[in-house]
Amino acid sequence: MRLSFALLLPLVLVLSACATPRERCMADATRELRTIDALIAETEGNIARGYAILREPAVRTTLVWCLAPDDRITLCNRQEADVRERPVAIDRAEERRKLASLRERRAELLREAAAAQARCAALHPA
C-alpha cells in the first residue's frame, strides 16, 4: 500500500528539524512544487485507471485482550482510526484538463523554486 502524504508529513517535519538552515530554506523553496508533483502523479494514475481512489477516514472496532477491574483477563472493544479506499468515477476529459493545468502551474513553480533556491544559496552559503 502506498503511504499517503498525510502519514509522511509528521516524519518530514521531524526530520526537517535536524536540517541546516540552508537545507530548510531549499526544502521550503520546493514545497509547493513537491505538492504539485504529487497531484500530477495522482491525476495521471486516475487517467490510467479510469477512476479515482477516494480515501475516507473510518473507525474500526477490534477485539483485544484487556485486564478487567477485578483483575480478570477479558475481551474488550478497541476503536482504531483507519482509512478506507473506494473507487470513484471520473470524467477523463476533465482529468486531462486538470493535468494540463497542473503541468502549466508546475512550469511556473519550477522557475519560482529555482529563484528561491538561488536566494537560499546566497543567504546560506555552503
N, C-alpha and C positions, 0 to 999 in steps of 0.2 A: 504494500500500500504506500502511496506517495505521501510524504509528510506535508501538511499544509503550512502555509505562510504563518498562520496564527500560532501554530505549535513551535515554529522555528524562531519567531520574534523574541521570546524571552532569552533563548540561547544566544542569539545575536547581540542582544542588549548586554548580557553578562560579559560576553567576550569583548565587546566594544569598550567596556570599562577598562580593559587591560591594554588597549591600543594607545599608541603615542598620539600626541595632538595632531601630527601630520596625517597619521592613518585615519583618525576620526574625521578630520577635515575631508580627506579623499572619499571616505565612505559616505559622508553627508552629501558630498557633491554628486554622487551617483545613485543616491537612494531612490529618487523618483524614476530614474532610468531602469533600475532593477525592478521596480513595480510594473512599469510598462512592459518590460521583457516578460514578466510572469503573466501578465494579461494577454500578451501576444501568444505565448505558448498555450494558454488555456483556450483562446479563441481558435487557434489552429487545430487543437485537439477536438474541439466541438465540431468544426467543419469536417474534419477527417472522419469522426464517428457518425455524424449526422444528428447528434443530440448533445445536450449539455448535461453535466452532472451537478445536481443541486445538493449541497451539503447542509444538512439541518441538524441543529443541536437536539439531543434527545437524552432522556433519563432512562437508565436501565436498572432494573432491580435484580439483585443476585442473592442467593442464599450463602451465608458464611457461618462458620462455627464461631460462637462467642461464649463468654462467661456470663451466666445469669447472676443476679444479685445474691442468690443463695449458693453461689459457688458451683453450680451445675454447668456442664458444657451443653449448650443447646444450639439450635439453628436460629439465625437472625436474618432479617432482610437488610440489605445494604444497597443504597442507591448510588449509582456511578454515572458521571457525565459521559456521554458518548456522542458520536457524530454519525448520522445516517446519510447514506448517499442514495439518490434516486435519479433515474434518467428523466430529462425534461425535453420536450420537443422544442426545436429551434427553427427559425427561418434562415436557411442557409444564405440567402441573398443579403439579409440584414447582417448576419455574422461576417460575411465578406466585406460589407461596407464598414463595419466596425473595425475589422482587421486593417483595412486600408487607412482608416483614420488613426488607429494606434501606431501604425508604421510611420505615418506622417509626423505624429507627435514625437515618436522615438527619434526621428532625424533631428527635430528641433532640440530635444533634450540632450542628444549626443553633443551638439555644438555647445549648449549651455554647460554641460558637465565638463567638457574639455577646458572651457574658460575658467570654470570654478576650480578645477584641478590645478590649472596653472597658477591661480591665486593662492591655492594651498601650498604649492611648491615654493612660491615666493615668500609666503607668510611663515612657513615652517621648513627651512632648508634642511636637507638630509645631513 
